[in-house]
Amino acid sequence: GQQRSHAAITLYRDTNGWCPFCERVWLQLETKGLPYEEVLINLRDKPQWYKDMVPTTLVPAVKIRSGGTEEVVWESDVILRRLEELHPEPAMLPPDGER
């Protein structure tokens, strides 16, 4: 993954790289060329701060920083839609209603 100190997006994913839902989000970030930081979460021993931040405690999740605010989004479908809303080019998902 890309490590950029001023990235507006942090991707929280599994340490072993086996999670297909994490891969979907990673692929979207890479294809769109969005700078992001990657934080690996040990699924066998999730840190308390992660469990506090993500109610489902599942990966993936992203933290998006924009205009002085922070937003945490989880569930890969929701993450993909949110990233598409914020960064529509190149388009990677059909418009709502055309699924």
Disulfide bonds with the S-S distance in Angstrom:
none
